[in-house]
């Protein structure tokens, strides 16, 4: 509602270029936020699943805890890479786009 009011005030003032610029930046920020928010869902679910299954396996076979911890950390690092890629894309949207 407030965005519509601001847009109407800009149109009434005769400065349509400011409206286009403002909407461009609004879309840029919303896009970066969505890229980061949606990009964080997968790693969150993946790391929770990996950690849960690793704890389950360690409870069943405590003597394998060292090997399982190494493999769990490696799997979490691979899973986290998609979250980092979404962060890079969001930053590129904010910084590189004119």
Beta strands, then each sheet from edge to edge (+ up, - down):
end
